[in-house]
Amino acid sequence: MRSRSVRHTAIRAATAVAALLLSITAAPAAPAASAGSGHDPLVVRTAQGSVRGAAGADGGRVFQGVPFAASPTGALRWRPPQPAAPWSGVRDATEPASPCAQLPLTLLPDGGPVLPGDSNRTGSTSEDCLYLNVWTPARTTGRDLPVVVWLHGGGNAYGAGSDYNGAALAARGVLVVTVNYRLGALGFLAHPALSAENADHASGDYGLMDQQAALRWVQRNIGAFGGDRNKVTLGGQSAGSVGTCLHITSPTAKGLFHRAVQQSGSCVSNGALPPLTLAAAEKKGQSFAASVGCTDPSTAPACLRAVPPAELIRGAPGAASLWAANTGPRILPVPPHEAWATGRVNAVPTLSGSTHDEYRYFTALYVDLLGGGPLTPQKYADLIRLQHPEGAAAVLDAYPASAYTSPNLAYSAVGTDQRFACPARADSRLYSGRAPVYAYEFDDPQAPPFMPAPHTPQGAFHAAELAYLFPMDALPLLTPAQRRLSATMVGYWARFAATGNPNGPGAPTWPRYTADHDRIQVLAPDRTAPTTGFAADHRCPFWQSSGTS
């Protein structure tokens, strides 16, 4: 049996794309209850009121279900997040809040990725979900400590901050904040009628507005927990990585974070799915509104706000493909590639990468489990022709089924290289011209899988690295060599959060990425060292010349 914690850490990821609005002025920091001042260390006073957390096994603390914005219900549905109401007394913060409204994993529509996870077996219909969780280390110094704000993956359709246990990073002297944000239609619906009632004359991107609201909460409150508001690392995996990528290009995120971590998700490079235009997002939003019975433009906002959450999250067939960022709202005024081309970005030191076999997970899911697989050579060729109508011959020539153990693995290599590996490298090449970049590839071919895949050996699949960065109860499932790799990775990430550089005493040297040297750090149980063979291994010159990555 897989442990619940492993599923909670390695699970909430997908091939998503996401995006961003709010003012950029940080509020004053809330006063801290200093250590040794006679205060209960499990009680922290935030700007809204006091919260009581729980003691961790290692001497640290964890605060769960802390509100960072008002419940986006009723008239606040499809509005920018508003401040949380203050409270009196001490609020209990020892249990996680409900995940934002989302389908049970077994009911996700065909258009979106699904991953197994115990916390979402029954789904959620809660809109009262804008809460975060804070892990703090056992204090050994009087100075404020670096902070990691973590955005969960899940294709903007599912997931929760409570799926991640930040204790391992906290034990390395880092405060960890995990965040909920609105998902699906509730987080990303654009519609002309919603745009008309907004001062920006735009709609969508509410989930990314929530993420920036959480970052503003951190700026105002993290000092009370012992964190340094001037050392905030924003990071995420899959959709959370795409969100991080988008915040780098968002003018309203300026000053809210000082380093970034992108794991298996890009928003700017060829191969990544770009944000929709506002017009395109509104058109899809109108189709979605019609699917829930809201066809009259004059009454659409009231009609949509009257639809129960359970119906909204179920939506139309394939509706998960709608839930991505769009340009238009002030949070994302121009496409990411345009922001980079004109220099209007929040360039910060970045740690970025992918896993060696990203797409094997999706092949096992969509081909084997849902598609009646495995692929035959003919079915593989037919699928490539369907997905690459302009360049199928070139793709099949570069990835012939005969060169792989099975057509499933050939198909997985195409998806890995086009959608993940080469976009991650392209991001590193782009970012490194403006700020320090440390690029990696996670490559443990024996990473513990979290679903049966008899026809597609999982290797270093999409999200495999999460069990190494958020290990905790996952450690018993790792071999001694994998545990050592986990410790090395946690150390790298913690030092990067503290200094913008993952290197430190006793750790294998991780060279700074430059386009000229193209060195990417391999993270594997038997080898943690740089390689210059990444581009050849993943055929990045082919994808670059083909115009798809």
FENCOR-V689602 format. One record per pair of residues at least 24 apart in sequence whose ideal C-beta (glycine too) atoms are under 8 Angstrom apart, sorted by sequence separation. I is the first residue (numbers start at 1). J is the second residue. D is the distance in whole Angstrom. If there is no record, write none. Layout:
I | J | D
I | J | D
This chain:
100 | 124 | 7
101 | 125 | 5
159 | 183 | 7
182 | 206 | 5
183 | 207 | 6
232 | 256 | 7
233 | 257 | 7
241 | 265 | 3
242 | 266 | 7
291 | 315 | 6
292 | 316 | 8
377 | 401 | 4
444 | 468 | 8
465 | 489 | 7
469 | 493 | 6
66 | 91 | 8
99 | 124 | 5
101 | 126 | 6
158 | 183 | 6
182 | 207 | 5
232 | 257 | 5
233 | 258 | 7
234 | 259 | 8
235 | 260 | 7
236 | 261 | 7
238 | 263 | 7
240 | 265 | 7
241 | 266 | 7
242 | 267 | 5
291 | 316 | 4
377 | 402 | 8
98 | 124 | 5
100 | 126 | 7
101 | 127 | 6
148 | 174 | 6
150 | 176 | 6
152 | 178 | 7
157 | 183 | 6
181 | 207 | 4
232 | 258 | 6
233 | 259 | 4
234 | 260 | 5
235 | 261 | 3
236 | 262 | 7
237 | 263 | 4
238 | 264 | 5
239 | 265 | 6
442 | 468 | 8
448 | 474 | 8
65 | 92 | 8
66 | 93 | 5
99 | 126 | 7
100 | 127 | 7
146 | 173 | 7
147 | 174 | 7
148 | 175 | 7
150 | 177 | 7
152 | 179 | 7
156 | 183 | 6
157 | 184 | 5
181 | 208 | 7
231 | 258 | 6
232 | 259 | 8
233 | 260 | 7
234 | 261 | 7
235 | 262 | 7
236 | 263 | 7
237 | 264 | 6
238 | 265 | 5
245 | 272 | 8
288 | 315 | 6
380 | 407 | 4
384 | 411 | 8
65 | 93 | 6
98 | 126 | 4
101 | 129 | 7
133 | 161 | 5
145 | 173 | 6
146 | 174 | 5
147 | 175 | 5
148 | 176 | 5
149 | 177 | 5
150 | 178 | 5
151 | 179 | 6
156 | 184 | 7
182 | 210 | 6
230 | 258 | 7
231 | 259 | 8
233 | 261 | 6
235 | 263 | 7
237 | 265 | 7
288 | 316 | 6
291 | 319 | 8
379 | 407 | 7
380 | 408 | 8
383 | 411 | 7
64 | 93 | 6
100 | 129 | 4
132 | 161 | 6
133 | 162 | 6
145 | 174 | 6
146 | 175 | 7
147 | 176 | 8
148 | 177 | 7
150 | 179 | 7
154 | 183 | 7
181 | 210 | 4
236 | 265 | 7
246 | 275 | 7
287 | 316 | 7
448 | 477 | 5
63 | 93 | 4
64 | 94 | 6
65 | 95 | 6
67 | 97 | 8
98 | 128 | 7
99 | 129 | 6
100 | 130 | 8
131 | 161 | 8
135 | 165 | 8
145 | 175 | 6
147 | 177 | 6
149 | 179 | 7
151 | 181 | 7
180 | 210 | 8
181 | 211 | 5
242 | 272 | 8
377 | 407 | 5
380 | 410 | 6
384 | 414 | 7
448 | 478 | 7
64 | 95 | 6
65 | 96 | 5
97 | 128 | 8
98 | 129 | 6
135 | 166 | 4
156 | 187 | 6
179 | 210 | 8
288 | 319 | 6
375 | 406 | 8
376 | 407 | 6
380 | 411 | 6
64 | 96 | 5
65 | 97 | 4
97 | 129 | 6
135 | 167 | 6
156 | 188 | 6
179 | 211 | 6
211 | 243 | 6
215 | 247 | 8
374 | 406 | 6
375 | 407 | 4
64 | 97 | 7
133 | 166 | 8
137 | 170 | 4
138 | 171 | 8
140 | 173 | 8
181 | 214 | 7
374 | 407 | 7
375 | 408 | 5
446 | 479 | 8
97 | 131 | 4
135 | 169 | 7
136 | 170 | 6
137 | 171 | 6
288 | 322 | 6
374 | 408 | 5
489 | 523 | 6
48 | 83 | 8
96 | 131 | 8
135 | 170 | 4
137 | 172 | 7
179 | 214 | 4
208 | 243 | 6
212 | 247 | 7
373 | 408 | 7
447 | 482 | 8
488 | 523 | 7
48 | 84 | 5
137 | 173 | 5
207 | 243 | 8
211 | 247 | 7
375 | 411 | 6
446 | 482 | 8
48 | 85 | 7
49 | 86 | 5
96 | 133 | 6
137 | 174 | 7
177 | 214 | 7
219 | 256 | 6
285 | 322 | 7
48 | 86 | 5
49 | 87 | 4
52 | 90 | 5
120 | 158 | 6
137 | 175 | 7
208 | 246 | 6
212 | 250 | 7
215 | 253 | 7
218 | 256 | 8
284 | 322 | 5
444 | 482 | 7
485 | 523 | 7
47 | 86 | 8
48 | 87 | 6
49 | 88 | 7
50 | 89 | 7
51 | 90 | 7
52 | 91 | 7
115 | 154 | 7
120 | 159 | 8
136 | 175 | 5
208 | 247 | 7
485 | 524 | 7
49 | 89 | 7
50 | 90 | 5
51 | 91 | 5
52 | 92 | 6
53 | 93 | 5
54 | 94 | 5
120 | 160 | 7
135 | 175 | 7
212 | 252 | 6
216 | 256 | 7
368 | 408 | 7
485 | 525 | 5
488 | 528 | 6
49 | 90 | 8
50 | 91 | 7
51 | 92 | 8
52 | 93 | 6
53 | 94 | 6
113 | 154 | 8
119 | 160 | 6
134 | 175 | 7
135 | 176 | 4
177 | 218 | 6
212 | 253 | 6
215 | 256 | 4
281 | 322 | 8
367 | 408 | 6
444 | 485 | 7
484 | 525 | 7
49 | 91 | 6
51 | 93 | 4
52 | 94 | 7
113 | 155 | 5
134 | 176 | 7
135 | 177 | 8
208 | 250 | 8
215 | 257 | 6
420 | 462 | 7
112 | 155 | 5
119 | 162 | 7
134 | 177 | 5
482 | 525 | 5
485 | 528 | 7
113 | 157 | 8
114 | 158 | 8
119 | 163 | 6
133 | 177 | 7
212 | 256 | 7
364 | 408 | 8
367 | 411 | 7
412 | 456 | 6
481 | 525 | 4
112 | 157 | 5
132 | 177 | 6
133 | 178 | 5
177 | 222 | 7
281 | 326 | 4
363 | 408 | 5
481 | 526 | 7
84 | 130 | 8
117 | 163 | 6
132 | 178 | 6
280 | 326 | 7
479 | 525 | 7
43 | 90 | 6
132 | 179 | 5
175 | 222 | 7
281 | 328 | 7
408 | 455 | 5
409 | 456 | 7
132 | 180 | 7
276 | 324 | 6
278 | 326 | 6
363 | 411 | 6
408 | 456 | 5
409 | 457 | 8
81 | 130 | 6
108 | 157 | 7
131 | 180 | 5
275 | 324 | 7
276 | 325 | 7
277 | 326 | 7
278 | 327 | 6
360 | 409 | 7
363 | 412 | 5
406 | 455 | 7
77 | 127 | 7
108 | 158 | 7
130 | 180 | 6
175 | 225 | 6
275 | 325 | 4
276 | 326 | 4
277 | 327 | 6
278 | 328 | 3
362 | 412 | 8
406 | 456 | 8
129 | 180 | 5
130 | 181 | 7
156 | 207 | 6
175 | 226 | 7
273 | 324 | 7
275 | 326 | 5
276 | 327 | 7
277 | 328 | 7
102 | 154 | 8
130 | 182 | 8
175 | 227 | 4
275 | 327 | 5
359 | 411 | 8
360 | 412 | 4
363 | 415 | 7
105 | 158 | 7
129 | 182 | 7
359 | 412 | 5
362 | 415 | 6
73 | 127 | 5
103 | 157 | 7
359 | 413 | 8
72 | 127 | 6
73 | 128 | 6
102 | 157 | 6
103 | 158 | 7
127 | 182 | 8
357 | 412 | 7
359 | 414 | 7
71 | 127 | 7
102 | 158 | 4
359 | 415 | 3
360 | 416 | 7
71 | 128 | 4
102 | 159 | 8
275 | 332 | 6
358 | 415 | 7
359 | 416 | 4
22 | 80 | 6
71 | 129 | 8
72 | 130 | 6
267 | 325 | 7
358 | 416 | 4
438 | 496 | 7
465 | 523 | 7
21 | 80 | 5
22 | 81 | 7
71 | 130 | 7
99 | 158 | 8
127 | 186 | 6
357 | 416 | 6
70 | 130 | 7
99 | 159 | 7
100 | 160 | 7
151 | 211 | 6
275 | 335 | 6
356 | 416 | 8
359 | 419 | 7
69 | 130 | 4
99 | 160 | 4
274 | 335 | 6
275 | 336 | 7
358 | 419 | 7
359 | 420 | 7
68 | 130 | 6
274 | 336 | 7
354 | 416 | 8
358 | 420 | 4
67 | 130 | 7
68 | 131 | 7
99 | 162 | 7
274 | 337 | 7
358 | 421 | 7
438 | 501 | 7
67 | 131 | 5
68 | 132 | 5
96 | 160 | 7
436 | 500 | 6
438 | 502 | 5
66 | 131 | 6
96 | 161 | 8
97 | 162 | 7
149 | 214 | 7
355 | 420 | 8
356 | 421 | 8
436 | 501 | 7
65 | 131 | 5
66 | 132 | 5
96 | 162 | 4
149 | 215 | 6
354 | 420 | 5
64 | 131 | 8
66 | 133 | 7
354 | 421 | 5
65 | 133 | 7
66 | 134 | 7
268 | 336 | 4
64 | 133 | 5
149 | 218 | 6
267 | 336 | 5
268 | 337 | 5
63 | 133 | 7
354 | 424 | 4
440 | 510 | 8
62 | 133 | 7
63 | 134 | 4
147 | 218 | 6
353 | 424 | 6
62 | 134 | 7
268 | 340 | 6
352 | 424 | 6
438 | 510 | 6
61 | 134 | 8
62 | 135 | 5
63 | 136 | 8
61 | 135 | 7
62 | 136 | 8
204 | 278 | 7
438 | 512 | 6
439 | 513 | 4
60 | 135 | 6
61 | 136 | 5
147 | 222 | 6
203 | 278 | 8
352 | 427 | 6
437 | 512 | 7
438 | 513 | 6
60 | 136 | 5
202 | 278 | 5
352 | 428 | 6
436 | 512 | 6
437 | 513 | 4
60 | 137 | 5
204 | 281 | 5
350 | 427 | 8
59 | 137 | 8
60 | 138 | 5
203 | 281 | 8
252 | 330 | 6
253 | 331 | 8
350 | 428 | 8
56 | 135 | 7
58 | 137 | 8
59 | 138 | 3
144 | 223 | 6
203 | 282 | 7
246 | 325 | 6
251 | 330 | 7
252 | 331 | 5
352 | 431 | 7
441 | 520 | 6
443 | 522 | 5
444 | 523 | 8
446 | 525 | 8
58 | 138 | 6
100 | 180 | 5
130 | 210 | 6
147 | 227 | 4
159 | 239 | 7
432 | 512 | 8
439 | 519 | 8
440 | 520 | 6
441 | 521 | 7
443 | 523 | 7
444 | 524 | 6
53 | 134 | 8
99 | 180 | 7
100 | 181 | 7
101 | 182 | 8
102 | 183 | 5
103 | 184 | 8
145 | 226 | 6
146 | 227 | 7
147 | 228 | 7
204 | 285 | 8
250 | 331 | 5
350 | 431 | 5
374 | 455 | 4
432 | 513 | 5
439 | 520 | 4
440 | 521 | 5
441 | 522 | 6
442 | 523 | 5
443 | 524 | 5
444 | 525 | 6
56 | 138 | 8
100 | 182 | 5
101 | 183 | 7
102 | 184 | 6
132 | 214 | 6
144 | 226 | 6
145 | 227 | 6
146 | 228 | 6
147 | 229 | 8
203 | 285 | 8
250 | 332 | 6
251 | 333 | 7
369 | 451 | 8
373 | 455 | 6
374 | 456 | 7
432 | 514 | 6
433 | 515 | 8
439 | 521 | 7
440 | 522 | 8
441 | 523 | 7
442 | 524 | 8
97 | 180 | 7
100 | 183 | 5
101 | 184 | 7
130 | 213 | 7
144 | 227 | 6
145 | 228 | 6
149 | 232 | 6
151 | 234 | 7
153 | 236 | 7
155 | 238 | 7
156 | 239 | 5
195 | 278 | 7
242 | 325 | 8
249 | 332 | 7
432 | 515 | 6
438 | 521 | 7
440 | 523 | 6
130 | 214 | 8
144 | 228 | 4
147 | 231 | 6
148 | 232 | 8
149 | 233 | 7
151 | 235 | 7
152 | 236 | 7
153 | 237 | 5
154 | 238 | 7
155 | 239 | 5
347 | 431 | 7
429 | 513 | 8
101 | 186 | 6
132 | 217 | 7
143 | 228 | 8
144 | 229 | 8
146 | 231 | 4
147 | 232 | 5
148 | 233 | 5
149 | 234 | 5
150 | 235 | 6
151 | 236 | 3
152 | 237 | 8
153 | 238 | 3
154 | 239 | 6
249 | 334 | 8
350 | 435 | 7
352 | 437 | 6
356 | 441 | 6
368 | 453 | 6
428 | 513 | 5
100 | 186 | 7
145 | 231 | 8
146 | 232 | 8
147 | 233 | 7
149 | 235 | 7
150 | 236 | 6
153 | 239 | 5
190 | 276 | 8
246 | 332 | 6
349 | 435 | 5
350 | 436 | 8
351 | 437 | 8
352 | 438 | 7
353 | 439 | 6
355 | 441 | 7
356 | 442 | 7
365 | 451 | 7
368 | 454 | 7
429 | 515 | 5
100 | 187 | 7
139 | 226 | 6
144 | 231 | 8
146 | 233 | 7
148 | 235 | 6
152 | 239 | 8
153 | 240 | 5
195 | 282 | 7
249 | 336 | 4
347 | 434 | 4
348 | 435 | 6
349 | 436 | 4
350 | 437 | 5
351 | 438 | 5
352 | 439 | 6
353 | 440 | 4
354 | 441 | 6
355 | 442 | 4
356 | 443 | 4
364 | 451 | 7
368 | 455 | 5
134 | 222 | 8
151 | 239 | 8
152 | 240 | 5
153 | 241 | 7
190 | 278 | 6
248 | 336 | 8
260 | 348 | 5
262 | 350 | 7
347 | 435 | 4
349 | 437 | 7
350 | 438 | 7
352 | 440 | 8
353 | 441 | 6
354 | 442 | 7
355 | 443 | 7
357 | 445 | 8
367 | 455 | 8
368 | 456 | 6
136 | 225 | 5
151 | 240 | 3
257 | 346 | 8
259 | 348 | 5
260 | 349 | 7
261 | 350 | 7
262 | 351 | 8
263 | 352 | 8
264 | 353 | 8
345 | 434 | 7
349 | 438 | 8
351 | 440 | 7
353 | 442 | 7
356 | 445 | 8
364 | 453 | 4
367 | 456 | 7
429 | 518 | 8
136 | 226 | 6
150 | 240 | 7
151 | 241 | 8
192 | 282 | 5
246 | 336 | 7
249 | 339 | 4
258 | 348 | 6
259 | 349 | 5
260 | 350 | 5
261 | 351 | 5
262 | 352 | 4
263 | 353 | 7
264 | 354 | 5
340 | 430 | 6
361 | 451 | 8
441 | 531 | 8
134 | 225 | 6
136 | 227 | 8
190 | 281 | 4
191 | 282 | 6
194 | 285 | 8
245 | 336 | 7
249 | 340 | 7
255 | 346 | 8
257 | 348 | 7
258 | 349 | 8
259 | 350 | 7
260 | 351 | 8
261 | 352 | 7
262 | 353 | 8
263 | 354 | 8
264 | 355 | 6
364 | 455 | 7
151 | 243 | 5
190 | 282 | 5
254 | 346 | 6
259 | 351 | 8
260 | 352 | 8
361 | 453 | 8
364 | 456 | 4
428 | 520 | 8
151 | 244 | 6
192 | 285 | 8
251 | 344 | 7
253 | 346 | 6
360 | 453 | 7
363 | 456 | 5
425 | 518 | 8
441 | 534 | 6
190 | 284 | 8
191 | 285 | 4
192 | 286 | 7
264 | 358 | 6
364 | 458 | 7
190 | 285 | 5
191 | 286 | 6
249 | 344 | 7
425 | 520 | 7
189 | 285 | 5
249 | 345 | 5
250 | 346 | 7
360 | 456 | 5
16 | 113 | 8
248 | 345 | 6
249 | 346 | 7
360 | 457 | 7
361 | 458 | 6
14 | 112 | 7
15 | 113 | 6
64 | 162 | 7
191 | 289 | 6
248 | 346 | 5
360 | 458 | 5
14 | 113 | 4
189 | 288 | 7
247 | 346 | 7
248 | 347 | 7
360 | 459 | 6
13 | 113 | 8
14 | 114 | 8
189 | 289 | 8
248 | 348 | 7
361 | 461 | 4
362 | 462 | 7
14 | 115 | 7
357 | 458 | 7
360 | 461 | 5
361 | 462 | 4
13 | 115 | 6
248 | 350 | 8
357 | 459 | 4
358 | 460 | 8
360 | 462 | 8
361 | 463 | 7
12 | 115 | 7
185 | 288 | 6
356 | 459 | 6
357 | 460 | 5
358 | 461 | 7
359 | 462 | 7
11 | 115 | 5
35 | 139 | 6
62 | 166 | 8
193 | 297 | 5
197 | 301 | 6
356 | 460 | 4
357 | 461 | 6
358 | 462 | 5
11 | 116 | 6
12 | 117 | 6
62 | 167 | 7
192 | 297 | 7
193 | 298 | 8
355 | 460 | 4
11 | 117 | 4
194 | 300 | 8
355 | 461 | 6
35 | 142 | 7
60 | 167 | 6
193 | 300 | 4
194 | 301 | 6
355 | 462 | 6
78 | 186 | 8
149 | 257 | 7
192 | 300 | 8
193 | 301 | 5
355 | 463 | 8
7 | 116 | 6
8 | 117 | 6
58 | 167 | 7
77 | 186 | 7
191 | 300 | 6
355 | 464 | 5
425 | 534 | 6
7 | 117 | 5
8 | 118 | 7
57 | 167 | 8
60 | 170 | 5
72 | 182 | 6
191 | 301 | 8
194 | 304 | 8
355 | 465 | 6
425 | 535 | 6
7 | 118 | 5
8 | 119 | 6
56 | 167 | 6
60 | 171 | 7
68 | 179 | 8
78 | 189 | 6
153 | 264 | 8
7 | 119 | 8
58 | 170 | 8
153 | 265 | 7
58 | 171 | 6
148 | 261 | 8
191 | 304 | 7
421 | 534 | 7
422 | 535 | 8
425 | 538 | 8
4 | 118 | 5
56 | 170 | 8
72 | 186 | 8
426 | 540 | 8
189 | 304 | 8
425 | 540 | 6
78 | 194 | 5
235 | 351 | 8
422 | 538 | 6
208 | 325 | 6
421 | 538 | 4
422 | 539 | 8
422 | 540 | 4
426 | 544 | 8
212 | 331 | 7
421 | 540 | 7
205 | 325 | 6
209 | 329 | 8
204 | 325 | 7
205 | 326 | 6
417 | 538 | 4
422 | 543 | 5
204 | 326 | 4
209 | 331 | 6
416 | 538 | 7
417 | 539 | 5
422 | 544 | 7
186 | 309 | 7
208 | 331 | 6
417 | 540 | 7
426 | 549 | 7
204 | 328 | 7
205 | 329 | 5
208 | 332 | 7
78 | 203 | 7
81 | 206 | 8
203 | 328 | 8
204 | 329 | 6
418 | 543 | 6
80 | 206 | 7
186 | 312 | 6
202 | 328 | 4
203 | 329 | 7
205 | 331 | 5
417 | 543 | 6
423 | 549 | 6
79 | 206 | 8
185 | 312 | 5
186 | 313 | 7
202 | 329 | 4
205 | 332 | 6
422 | 549 | 4
78 | 206 | 6
81 | 209 | 6
184 | 312 | 7
185 | 313 | 7
200 | 328 | 7
202 | 330 | 8
80 | 209 | 5
81 | 210 | 5
184 | 313 | 5
200 | 329 | 5
183 | 313 | 8
185 | 315 | 6
200 | 330 | 5
418 | 548 | 6
419 | 549 | 8
184 | 315 | 7
198 | 329 | 8
418 | 549 | 5
81 | 213 | 4
417 | 549 | 7
189 | 322 | 8
195 | 328 | 7
72 | 206 | 7
185 | 319 | 7
188 | 322 | 7
184 | 319 | 8
188 | 323 | 4
184 | 320 | 7
187 | 323 | 7
188 | 324 | 6
190 | 326 | 5
16 | 153 | 7
185 | 322 | 7
188 | 325 | 7
16 | 154 | 7
18 | 156 | 5
72 | 210 | 8
185 | 323 | 7
188 | 326 | 8
190 | 328 | 7
14 | 153 | 6
16 | 155 | 4
17 | 156 | 8
184 | 323 | 5
12 | 152 | 5
13 | 153 | 3
14 | 154 | 5
15 | 155 | 7
16 | 156 | 5
183 | 323 | 7
399 | 539 | 8
12 | 153 | 5
13 | 154 | 7
14 | 155 | 3
16 | 157 | 8
69 | 210 | 7
351 | 492 | 8
398 | 539 | 6
12 | 154 | 5
351 | 493 | 7
14 | 157 | 7
69 | 213 | 5
398 | 542 | 5
68 | 213 | 6
69 | 214 | 8
351 | 496 | 5
12 | 158 | 7
68 | 214 | 5
12 | 159 | 4
271 | 418 | 5
272 | 419 | 8
349 | 496 | 8
12 | 160 | 7
69 | 217 | 8
271 | 419 | 6
394 | 542 | 8
68 | 217 | 4
271 | 420 | 8
12 | 163 | 5
271 | 422 | 6
272 | 423 | 5
349 | 500 | 4
351 | 502 | 6
395 | 546 | 8
11 | 163 | 6
12 | 164 | 8
270 | 422 | 8
271 | 423 | 4
349 | 501 | 8
394 | 546 | 6
269 | 422 | 8
270 | 423 | 7
8 | 162 | 8
9 | 163 | 7
269 | 423 | 4
8 | 163 | 4
9 | 164 | 6
269 | 424 | 8
271 | 426 | 7
391 | 546 | 5
8 | 164 | 7
9 | 165 | 7
264 | 420 | 6
270 | 426 | 7
8 | 165 | 7
266 | 423 | 4
269 | 426 | 4
391 | 548 | 7
266 | 424 | 6
269 | 427 | 5
268 | 427 | 6
5 | 165 | 6
264 | 424 | 7
266 | 426 | 7
388 | 548 | 8
266 | 427 | 5
269 | 430 | 7
63 | 225 | 7
262 | 424 | 7
268 | 430 | 7
157 | 320 | 5
156 | 320 | 8
155 | 320 | 6
262 | 427 | 7
157 | 323 | 6
156 | 323 | 4
353 | 520 | 7
155 | 323 | 7
156 | 324 | 6
353 | 521 | 8
18 | 188 | 8
47 | 220 | 5
47 | 221 | 6
46 | 221 | 5
46 | 224 | 6
21 | 200 | 7
45 | 224 | 6
44 | 224 | 5
44 | 225 | 6
127 | 309 | 6
245 | 427 | 7
125 | 308 | 8
126 | 309 | 7
21 | 205 | 7
125 | 309 | 5
19 | 204 | 8
20 | 205 | 6
125 | 310 | 5
19 | 205 | 5
22 | 209 | 6
20 | 208 | 4
21 | 209 | 5
125 | 313 | 7
18 | 207 | 7
19 | 208 | 5
20 | 209 | 7
27 | 216 | 7
18 | 208 | 6
22 | 212 | 5
26 | 216 | 6
29 | 219 | 7
30 | 220 | 6
123 | 313 | 8
20 | 211 | 8
21 | 212 | 8
22 | 213 | 6
29 | 220 | 6
30 | 221 | 5
32 | 223 | 5
33 | 224 | 7
35 | 226 | 8
20 | 212 | 6
27 | 219 | 7
28 | 220 | 7
29 | 221 | 7
32 | 224 | 4
26 | 219 | 4
27 | 220 | 4
29 | 222 | 8
30 | 223 | 7
31 | 224 | 7
32 | 225 | 8
22 | 216 | 7
26 | 220 | 7
29 | 223 | 4
30 | 224 | 5
32 | 226 | 7
29 | 224 | 8
264 | 462 | 6
264 | 463 | 7
29 | 229 | 6
263 | 465 | 7
26 | 229 | 8
109 | 314 | 8
109 | 315 | 7
111 | 317 | 7
107 | 314 | 7
109 | 316 | 8
110 | 317 | 7
111 | 318 | 3
112 | 319 | 8
113 | 320 | 8
101 | 309 | 4
109 | 317 | 6
110 | 318 | 6
111 | 319 | 6
112 | 320 | 3
101 | 310 | 8
109 | 318 | 6
111 | 320 | 4
112 | 321 | 7
103 | 313 | 5
109 | 319 | 5
111 | 321 | 4
101 | 312 | 7
102 | 313 | 6
103 | 314 | 7
109 | 320 | 5
111 | 322 | 8
112 | 323 | 7
101 | 313 | 5
108 | 320 | 6
18 | 239 | 5
16 | 238 | 6
17 | 239 | 7
15 | 238 | 7
16 | 239 | 3
78 | 301 | 8
13 | 237 | 5
14 | 238 | 5
18 | 242 | 5
19 | 243 | 8
238 | 462 | 7
13 | 238 | 4
14 | 239 | 6
17 | 242 | 5
18 | 243 | 4
238 | 463 | 7
12 | 238 | 8
13 | 239 | 7
16 | 242 | 6
20 | 246 | 6
78 | 304 | 7
237 | 463 | 7
13 | 240 | 8
19 | 246 | 5
20 | 247 | 6
24 | 251 | 7
77 | 304 | 8
78 | 305 | 7
18 | 246 | 6
24 | 252 | 5
77 | 305 | 5
237 | 465 | 8
23 | 252 | 7
24 | 253 | 8
26 | 255 | 7
237 | 466 | 6
20 | 250 | 4
22 | 252 | 5
24 | 254 | 5
26 | 256 | 7
75 | 305 | 7
19 | 250 | 8
21 | 252 | 6
24 | 255 | 6
74 | 305 | 7
20 | 252 | 6
24 | 256 | 8
261 | 493 | 7
20 | 253 | 7
261 | 496 | 7
259 | 496 | 7
259 | 497 | 7
259 | 500 | 5
258 | 500 | 8
115 | 361 | 8
17 | 265 | 8
19 | 267 | 8
16 | 265 | 7
18 | 267 | 8
113 | 362 | 7
15 | 265 | 8
17 | 267 | 6
13 | 264 | 7
114 | 365 | 7
113 | 365 | 7
17 | 272 | 7
17 | 273 | 4
19 | 275 | 5
17 | 274 | 7
15 | 273 | 8
17 | 275 | 7
110 | 370 | 8
233 | 496 | 7
233 | 497 | 4
231 | 497 | 7
231 | 498 | 7
271 | 543 | 6
270 | 543 | 7
270 | 544 | 7
270 | 547 | 7
271 | 548 | 6
270 | 548 | 6
271 | 549 | 3
270 | 549 | 5
269 | 549 | 7
169 | 469 | 7
168 | 469 | 7
169 | 470 | 8
164 | 466 | 8
168 | 470 | 6
168 | 471 | 5
166 | 470 | 7
168 | 472 | 6
19 | 324 | 7
20 | 325 | 7
165 | 470 | 6
167 | 472 | 6
18 | 324 | 6
19 | 325 | 2
164 | 470 | 5
16 | 323 | 8
17 | 324 | 4
18 | 325 | 5
19 | 326 | 6
165 | 472 | 5
16 | 324 | 7
17 | 325 | 6
19 | 327 | 7
21 | 329 | 5
165 | 473 | 8
20 | 329 | 7
21 | 330 | 5
22 | 331 | 7
21 | 331 | 4
153 | 463 | 7
20 | 331 | 3
19 | 331 | 7
20 | 332 | 4
19 | 332 | 4
168 | 486 | 8
172 | 490 | 6
172 | 491 | 6
174 | 494 | 5
169 | 490 | 6
173 | 494 | 6
168 | 490 | 5
172 | 494 | 4
172 | 495 | 8
174 | 497 | 5
169 | 493 | 7
174 | 498 | 7
169 | 494 | 6
173 | 498 | 7
169 | 497 | 8
116 | 450 | 6
115 | 450 | 8
116 | 451 | 6
148 | 493 | 8
15 | 362 | 7
115 | 463 | 7
146 | 494 | 8
148 | 497 | 5
147 | 497 | 7
146 | 497 | 4
146 | 498 | 4
145 | 498 | 8
15 | 419 | 6
10 | 448 | 8
11 | 450 | 6
10 | 450 | 6
6 | 448 | 7
7 | 450 | 6
6 | 450 | 7
2 | 448 | 8
15 | 462 | 8
2 | 450 | 6
14 | 462 | 8
13 | 462 | 6
13 | 463 | 4
12 | 463 | 8
11 | 463 | 7
10 | 463 | 5
13 | 466 | 7
10 | 464 | 7
11 | 466 | 8
10 | 466 | 4
9 | 466 | 5
10 | 467 | 4
9 | 467 | 5
9 | 469 | 8
6 | 467 | 5
9 | 470 | 4
9 | 471 | 7
9 | 472 | 7
10 | 474 | 7
9 | 474 | 6
5 | 472 | 5
6 | 473 | 7
5 | 473 | 4
6 | 474 | 4
4 | 473 | 7
5 | 474 | 6
3 | 473 | 5
3 | 474 | 7
6 | 477 | 6
3 | 476 | 7
3 | 477 | 7
2 | 477 | 8
